[in-house]
Amino acid sequence: MKLKCIVIDDEPLALELMRQYISEFAELELIQIFDDGIEGKAFLEHNIVDLLFVDINMPDITGLELVASLVNKPLVVFTTAHRKFAVEGFELDAIDYLLKPIDFERFSKAVRKALDYYKYLNTTTSQPAEYIYVRAEYRMLRVDLSTIEYIEGLEDYIKIHISGQLHPVLTLMSLKGILELLPSHQFSRIHRSFIVANMQVKSVIRKNVQLRSGIELPVSNSYRHFVQNWQG
């Protein structure tokens, strides 16, 4: 697997640094660099690109405006000297954002995430999924299914509770939406507000599920079949 990528940045030094970093990865093929956002946009509109590294703060057209204008968007990694732009990048489904000055270790992490997400999007195997990607923390975040304890639905977002992790992963998604991504034999909805990982269930008593961590969750009447079918 080799991803075709381009870099758009109005700073010559930044372009050269990105060129050097990309050359360290056999999985990446740098096909073009641009110091002008308008020219880069025109190239993207007429060529297939898998991965785009683009600076946010450019004259004539910002990186955010450029990506938002594309009909067929590649995977995107934003670069910026301003942390405040991360939220807007998140809304455009960016894989990651890199804060300048960019060190190689942080760049490598973004590339590995892009490669992994590209594989995730293009996998056609019948093998059960081992992980999913959700939008969280201003970027696409990988969540290994084996680590999920339960998922809690709130008004406009969900909390993915991870075993051994103090803070849950928050993402703008419905319980119905996340359930469609999860293997049905591994996860069950037990309430309008809860999905549990079946392997995390220790016991089912009347209308409550007790998880191995000791947490108890309610089972609503609409999902009482979970209680009836639970094998223990």
C-alpha positions in Angstrom: 0.0 0.0 0.0 1.4 3.4 -1.0 -0.5 6.6 -0.5 -0.2 9.4 -3.0 0.2 12.6 -1.1 0.7 16.3 -1.7 1.8 19.2 0.5 0.4 22.8 0.3 2.1 25.5 2.4 3.1 29.0 1.6 6.3 28.8 3.7 9.3 27.4 1.7 11.0 26.1 4.9 7.9 24.2 5.9 7.6 22.6 2.5 11.1 21.4 2.6 10.7 20.0 6.0 7.6 18.1 5.0 9.4 16.8 1.9 12.2 15.4 4.1 9.8 13.8 6.5 7.7 12.2 3.8 10.8 10.7 2.2 11.3 8.7 5.3 8.1 6.6 4.7 8.1 3.9 2.0 4.3 3.9 2.3 4.1 7.5 1.0 4.6 8.8 -2.5 5.0 12.6 -2.7 3.6 13.5 -6.1 3.5 17.3 -5.8 4.1 20.3 -3.5 2.5 23.7 -3.8 3.4 27.1 -2.2 0.1 28.5 -3.5 -3.2 27.4 -2.1 -5.2 28.2 -5.3 -2.8 26.1 -7.4 -3.0 23.3 -5.0 -6.8 23.4 -5.0 -6.9 23.2 -8.8 -4.6 20.2 -8.7 -6.8 18.4 -6.2 -9.9 19.0 -8.3 -8.4 17.2 -11.3 -6.1 14.5 -9.7 -6.5 11.6 -7.3 -4.8 12.2 -4.1 -4.9 9.9 -1.0 -3.4 12.1 1.6 -3.2 15.9 1.8 -0.9 17.9 4.2 -2.1 21.5 4.1 -1.3 24.6 6.1 -4.3 26.4 7.5 -3.1 30.0 7.5 -2.4 30.9 3.9 -3.1 34.0 1.8 -5.8 33.9 -0.9 -7.4 30.8 0.5 -7.0 29.1 3.9 -6.5 25.4 4.3 -9.9 25.1 5.9 -11.6 26.9 2.9 -9.6 24.7 0.5 -10.6 21.4 2.0 -14.3 22.5 2.5 -14.5 23.4 -1.2 -13.4 19.9 -2.4 -16.1 17.5 -3.6 -13.8 14.4 -3.3 -11.8 14.9 -0.2 -8.6 13.0 0.4 -7.5 12.2 4.0 -6.4 15.5 5.5 -3.7 16.4 8.0 -3.7 20.1 8.8 -0.6 22.0 9.8 -0.9 25.2 11.7 1.0 27.6 14.0 -2.3 28.4 15.8 -4.0 25.8 18.1 -7.3 27.6 17.9 -7.8 26.2 14.3 -8.0 22.7 15.6 -11.8 22.8 16.3 -12.5 23.9 12.7 -10.3 21.2 11.3 -12.1 18.7 13.4 -15.4 19.7 11.8 -13.9 18.9 8.4 -13.1 15.3 9.5 -9.3 15.9 9.6 -7.2 12.8 10.4 -5.0 15.0 12.6 -3.6 18.4 13.0 0.1 19.2 13.5 1.2 22.3 15.5 4.2 24.1 14.1 7.1 23.7 14.6 6.5 20.0 13.7 8.9 17.4 15.0 9.4 14.1 13.2 8.0 12.0 16.0 4.7 13.9 16.0 4.6 13.8 12.2 5.2 10.0 12.2 2.3 9.5 14.6 0.0 11.4 12.1 1.2 9.4 9.2 0.7 6.1 11.0 -2.8 7.1 11.9 -3.5 8.1 8.2 -2.2 4.8 6.9 -4.2 2.9 9.5 -7.4 4.9 8.7 -6.9 4.4 5.0 -6.7 0.7 5.5 -9.8 0.8 7.7 -11.8 2.6 5.0 -10.7 0.3 2.2 -10.9 -3.1 3.9 -13.3 -5.5 2.2 -12.4 -8.6 4.2 -15.1 -10.6 5.9 -13.1 -10.8 9.1 -14.7 -9.2 12.1 -13.5 -5.7 12.9 -11.1 -5.2 15.7 -11.4 -1.4 16.0 -13.4 1.6 14.8 -12.7 5.2 14.2 -14.6 8.1 15.8 -14.2 11.8 15.7 -12.8 12.9 19.1 -10.3 15.3 20.5 -10.3 17.3 17.3 -9.1 14.4 15.2 -10.1 10.9 14.1 -9.4 8.6 17.0 -9.0 4.8 16.8 -10.9 2.8 19.5 -10.0 -0.9 19.9 -13.2 -2.9 20.4 -11.7 -5.1 23.0 -11.2 -2.1 25.3 -14.8 -0.9 25.3 -16.7 -1.5 28.5 -20.0 0.3 27.6 -21.3 3.2 25.6 -23.5 5.9 27.1 -25.8 8.0 24.9 -26.5 11.6 25.8 -28.4 14.3 23.9 -26.1 15.1 21.0 -23.1 12.9 21.7 -22.0 9.6 23.2 -19.5 8.6 25.8 -17.4 5.5 25.0 -16.2 4.1 28.4 -12.9 2.3 28.1 -11.6 -0.3 30.5 -8.9 1.1 32.8 -9.3 4.6 31.4 -10.5 7.4 33.7 -12.1 9.6 31.1 -14.5 8.3 28.4 -14.1 9.2 24.7 -16.7 11.8 23.7 -17.9 12.0 20.2 -20.8 13.6 18.3 -22.7 10.5 17.3 -26.0 8.8 18.2 -26.2 5.4 19.9 -27.9 4.1 16.7 -25.0 5.4 14.6 -22.3 3.7 16.7 -24.3 0.5 17.0 -24.1 0.2 13.2 -20.3 0.2 13.4 -20.1 -2.5 16.1 -20.2 -6.3 15.6 -23.7 -7.4 16.7 -22.3 -10.5 18.4 -20.0 -8.5 20.6 -22.2 -5.6 21.6 -25.8 -5.3 22.8 -28.2 -2.4 23.3 -29.9 -2.7 26.7 -31.4 0.7 27.2 -32.2 3.8 25.1 -29.1 5.2 26.7 -26.7 2.3 26.9 -24.8 -0.3 24.8 -22.7 -2.9 26.6 -19.8 -5.0 25.5 -21.1 -8.6 26.0 -17.8 -9.8 27.3 -17.8 -7.2 30.0 -21.1 -8.4 31.5 -20.6 -10.3 34.8 -24.2 -10.9 35.7 -27.8 -10.0 34.8 -30.2 -9.6 37.7 -33.8 -8.7 37.0 -33.6 -5.4 35.2 -29.9 -4.6 35.8 -26.7 -5.6 34.2 -23.6 -5.7 36.4 -20.3 -5.3 34.5 -17.0 -6.9 35.6 -15.8 -3.5 36.8 -18.7 -3.4 39.3 -20.7 -0.8 37.4 -24.5 -1.5 37.2 -26.6 -0.4 34.2 -30.4 -0.6 33.8 -32.1 -2.8 31.2 -35.3 -1.2 29.8 -38.4 -3.1 28.9 -37.8 -2.5 25.3 -34.6 -4.5 25.5 -35.6 -7.2 28.0 -34.8 -9.8 25.4 -31.1 -9.2 26.4 -32.0 -10.6 29.8 -33.9 -13.5 28.4 -31.1 -14.5 26.0 -28.1 -13.8 28.2 -26.0 -17.0 28.6 -23.7 -16.0 31.4 
